[in-house]
Amino acid sequence: MFVPAFELAQAQRARIDRIMREKGVLLDRSSGLDYYTGYSYETLYDWDQYFEAILQLYVGWDTRLIRNGVHIFLANQDEHGFIYRSVPRAVNCGQGDEHVKPFLAQICLLVWKNDGTLDWLSAEEYEKLKKYLLYWLRDKDRDGDGLSTWDSAPHTGMDNQHERAGWWYDSFCEGVDLNAFLVRECRAMSKLAAIRGDGSAADFFAAEAKRVARAVQTLWDEQDGIFYDRDERTGAPIRVKYVGAFATLWAGIATPAQAERMVREHILNPREFWRPFPLPALSADDHGYTDAFLDGDLGCNWRAYTWIPTNYYVFHGLIAYGYAEPARELARITYDRVTHLGDREYYATESERGAGLDPFWGWSLLAHFMPSELDAGFDPTRLDD
C-alpha cells in the first residue's frame, strides 16, 4: 500500500478526517461525479488537487475522489489539449483561459502507487493526458528554448506575484517553478506510459524531462546563487527571489553545489526566507515583501505570507539533497505553527497569524503529517519508487 502507518494521535487523525469529510466532498453537476476540494466556494483547482490527494490517502480514504478529479479535468479538454485550470471555470476573473497546472500525471501516479492499477484511466483519457502535457511542452514554449511560460501571476497559483509573472494574458514568464513542475510531470508521465506498456511514450517523456531540466539550468544565476525566472520577450532574468525557485530541489534539477548555495545563502538566511514562520512566498529583502495587499493585487497574498504546500515540497527537496536537519526544523516549525494557529489557508510570516479561509480543509492540513513523514523516512511525492 502507498500509505505507511504513521504515529499520528488518533483524536487528531479523526478530527482531520471529520473536517475533510464534512466540508470537502462535493458534486460536479456537469459530470455527476463527486470530488474533493479544500475551498468553501466549491472550486476544484489544479495543483491543490495533487496535495489534497495525499491528504485523502493519509486519512485512509480510497482513491475514488482523486480519480474523479482527474476524470473531471480530462472531460473538459479541448481539441488542442488545453484544459481550464479550475472547475467550475471562473470566467469572470480570467483564469478560464489558462491551462491546468502540470500535476495530472503525478496525481495518476499517486493513485497507481496506492492501488497498483491504472485500469480506471480509459484509453481515451490516457491519450488526453499525453495531449495535455504536450500542450505545455509545445504550445506554451513559443520560442522553443525548452522553457514553458505562465500566462499571469494568478496562473502560477501565487496570485499576486505580478512583478515576476505579469497580469492576465501577459504570457512572458518562463517560471522556474513551472518548469520544475514540468520536469516532475514528464517523469511521472513516462512512468505511467511504461506501466501501460507504451514504450515509445515512456522514452519520449523521459527525454523531455531531461530536456526541460537542462533548460532550467540556464536560469541559474551564479552571482546570486539562485534560479531566476526569465522574461521570454527579452531573454533577461526576472530578479525576484521567491519560494518557487526551490522547486528545483524537489524536481532534482539543482546540482549539489547549487543546492548548497540555495540552502545556505537563501533558505536558511534570516534576511531572506528563514523568517519567524519560514518560508515566505517572497524573500524578505524583495521590495514587494509585505503583508498588505498592494495596488492591483488579486486573489490571495503570496508576499510576506507562508503557504504550506510550498513548505511541503521544499521540505522534501531538502531531504532529497541530504539536508536532514534544516528539513526537520522546517517540519517542526510548520507543524507547531499550524497546530497553534489552526487550519488556515495561509499564514502571515512575520506576525505568525492565520489568514485567508477559516477554517481551511485543503492542502494546509499536510503540516500535520510532515514530522511523521520525516521520522518514517517516507516521501509520497517520490517518482522513482
N, C-alpha and C positions, 0 to 999 in steps of 0.2 A: 504494500500500500504506500501511497505518497506521503501520508502524514505520520510523523512519529508520535508516540505518547508523551506529550510534554507534561512536566510537573507544574501545571497551572492550577491555582486553587479552584476547587470545584464550584464554589459560590461565584467566583469571578468569571469562570467559563460559562456558567449558567446565565449570569447577567448579560454577557456579551451575546450569547445565543438568543436570549429573550428579546433584547432590543433589536437585533437584526431581523428576527422572525416577525416581530410585531410591526416594525416600521418599514422594512426594506423590500418586501415581496409584493410586486405589483403586476398588473396585467397590461400587455401591449395589445390594444384593441385591434390594430390592423392585422396582426398575425394570430391573435388568440393565445399567444404564449406568455407565460408569466416569467418574470425576470427579477434580478436583484439590483437595487441601487441604494447608495447612501444618502440620496438627496430627497428632501421633503417635497420638492416640486416635481418629483417623479421622473426625472430625466436619466436615461441610460447614456453614460459617457464612455469614451473610448479607452483611455489609459486607466481610468478609475476601475473599469471592469476587470482589468488584469489583477490589480491589487485586492479588489474585493473578492475575486475568485479564490485567492489564497486564504482570505478570512473565512469564506464558506467551508473550505476544506478543514481549516483548523477547528471549527466548532462542530465538525462531524457531519456536515450535510453531504448528500450525494451531489453529483455534478450536473444535475438536470438544469438548474437555473443558469449555471455557467454556460452549458451547451446552448440553452435557449438564447442567451445574449448573443452568441456567435451567429446562430440561425437568423436572429432579427437583423443584425447588421448586414449579413450577406444577402438577405432578401431585399435590401434597399440599394443594391449595387446597380449602376447604370451600365450601358454597353461598353464604356471605356475603362471600366474597372473602378470608377470613383464611387465612394460611399460617404454619405454625410456623417459627420463626426458625433452626432448626438441623435437620440431617439426619445421623444419626437423631435423632428427637425425644427430648430429655433430660427426660423426665417426672419424674425423681427430684429435680430442683432448681428446678422452677417455670417454666423457660423454655419448656416445651412449650406454654404458654398465652399466649405473647407473639408478636406479629405480626412477620414478617420485615421488616428494616430497608429503607428506600426506596432501593434500589440496583439493582433488577432491570432497569428500563428503561435505566439508564445502562450496565449490562453489555451489554444488547442493542445499544445504540448503539456501544459499542466493537467488537462483532462486525461490525456493518454498516460501520463506518469501515475495518475491515481487509478484509472480504470483498466489500463492495459489494452485499450482498444480505440480505434478511430471509426468503428462501424457506424457511429451516429452521424458522421460527416459524409454526406452523399457525394457521389462522383461529380455532380454538377457544382456542389458547394466547394469541393476541393479545387476545381478549376477556377472558381470565383476567388478563392483565397490566393491562388497564384497571380491572378489578374490584378487584384487589389494591390499586391506588393509590387508588381511591375509598374503600376501607375506611380507609385512613389519613386521607383528607381529610374523611370524614363520620363514620364510627364512632368515630374517635379524636379528634374535636373535638366533645366533648359540649356545650360551651356556645356553639358556633357563632361564636367570635371569630376564626376563621381560623388558630388555632394548635392543632396536634395534641399529644397527650401521650404521654410514655413511661409504661410500666407500672411500671418499677422501675429501680434503678441497673444491675443486670445487663442489662436490656433496652437500655440506652443503649450497651452494649458496654464502658463504663467501669465495670467490675463493682462496685467498692466505693465509688463516689461517692454514698453514701446520703444525705449531707447535702443534696444537691440533687434527687435523683430518688427517694428512698424505698426501700421494701422490696417484696417480691413483692406485686403487685396493688394497690399504693397508688394508682397511676394519677392523679397530680396534676401532674406536672412538664411544663409547656409548654416544652420544651427549645429553646434557641437552636440547638443543633447539629441536632436532629431537623428543625426547620422549615427550616433552611438546606438540609439534605439533600433535603427535600421540594420546595423551590424548584427545585433541580437536577433532581430526578426528574420533576417536571411538565414542565420544559423538554425533557428527554430524551424523555418520552412524547409530547409534542407533535410532536417531530421524527420519531419512529417512525410516528406517525399520518399525518403528511404524506407520508412515504416510501411508505406503504401506500395512499395516495390517500383517506384518511379525513379529509376536510377539517373536518367538524364536530368530531371529537375533537381534531384539531390545534388548532383555535381554542379549544376548551373548556380543554384543559390549559395552553395558553399563558396564558389568562386566569387560571386557577388559580394558576399560578406568580406572576403579578403580585399576585394577592390575598394569597397567603401572604407574599410579600416585604413588602407593606405592613403586614401584621400583625406581622412580625418587627421592623419599625421601632418598634413600640410598646414593645418590650423594651429600647430604648436608655436608658441612664441618663446624662444629660448631666453630672451632677456627677462621676461616677466615670469617665466616658469609656469605657464598655464595655457590651456587651449582657449582661443577666442573664436566666436562666430565670424563669418566672412560676409561682406556685402557682395552679392553676386553681380551687382551693377558695376562696381568699381574694382573689385578684387581686393579691397582694403579690409583689414581686420576691424571688427566692431569691438572696441576695447571696453567691454562691460564684463566684469567678473561676476558670474552668477553660479548658483549651485549646480546647474546642469552641466558645467564643464567637467564635473567629477563623474558623470555618467561614463566617461572614458575608462574609469576603473571598473565599473560594473560590466562593461562590454569587453574588458580585457584588451583594449586598444593601446593604452599607455605603455611605454617601456618601463622597466623597473626604475630607471633614472628619472623619467618624467613623473612617475608615481611618487617617488621620494620627494621631489621638489613640490608637487602639489600638496602632499600631506604636510610637509614641514613648513612650507612658506605660506600656505593659504588655508588649508582646512584647520590646522592647529594654531593658526595665527590669531591671537585675540583682537588684533586690529582689523581683521577681515571676517572670518567665518566662525571662529571659536568664541562666540559671544555668550551672554548669560544663558540663553537657550539656543545652543547650536543645532542646526546650521541654517542661517537665514538664507532667503532666496537670493538676495544680493549681498555682495561684500559690503561690510560696514564702511569702507573707505570710498564707496561709489557715491557719486553726487545724488543719485536717486534714492539713497537709503533713508527711509523714513517710515514711520507707522501711520502717517497721514496719507490720504488719497490726494494725488496731485491733479492739477487741471488736465482734463481729458482722460483720466484713468477710467477703465471699465472693469466690471466684474469684481473678482476677489483681489486682495492685496498680496502681491508677491515681491515686496520690497523688504522692509525690516520685519518680516514675519517668517516663522519656521513652519514647514509643512512636513507631515510625517512620511509621505511616500518618497520624497527626495532624501530625507534622513535614512529611510529604509534601504534604498538602493546604494547610497554612499556607504552605509554600514556594511553591506555585502561586498562592495568593491574594496573596502579596507581589508576585510578578511581575506579576500582572494589574493591580495598583494602582500599578505603577511603582517599587516598592521593590527595585531590582535588587541593590544592594549587601547589604542585610540578607538577601535570598534567597540570594545567593552564599555569604555567610558561614554561613547555616544549612545549605546543601547541603554545604559543605566540612566543617563540624564533624560533621554526621551521617555523612557518608562516612568520615571519618577515625576516628571513634569505633567505628563498626561494623566497619570493616576491622581495627582493632586488637583489639577485644573479641570479635569473632566474631559469627556469625549467631545471635542470641538472640531470644527472644520480646519482651523489653523490657529497659530499662536503667536502673539507679539514677542519678538525675540528679546527686546531689551526689558520691557516691563513684565514679561513672563505671565501674560494673561491670555485667556481663551478669546477667540474671535470667530466671526462667521456663524454658521448654523449651530444651534444649541437646543437639544443635543445633536450630535452628528454620529451616524452609524455606518459611515463608509470607511475609506482607507486609513483614517486616523487610528482605528482600532488595532492596526498592526503593531502599534507601540507596545501593546500588552504582551506580544509574543517575541519581541526582539531579544531580551535576555535569555529566554528559553532556547531560542534558535542558536545563540552563541554557545550556551552550555552543552547543547546536544550536538554541536558541530553540523547543524542542518541548514541548508540553504535551498528553499523551494524554488528559487529563481535560476538555479544552475541549469545550463542547457546541455551539459555533456555527460550526465548520468546515464 
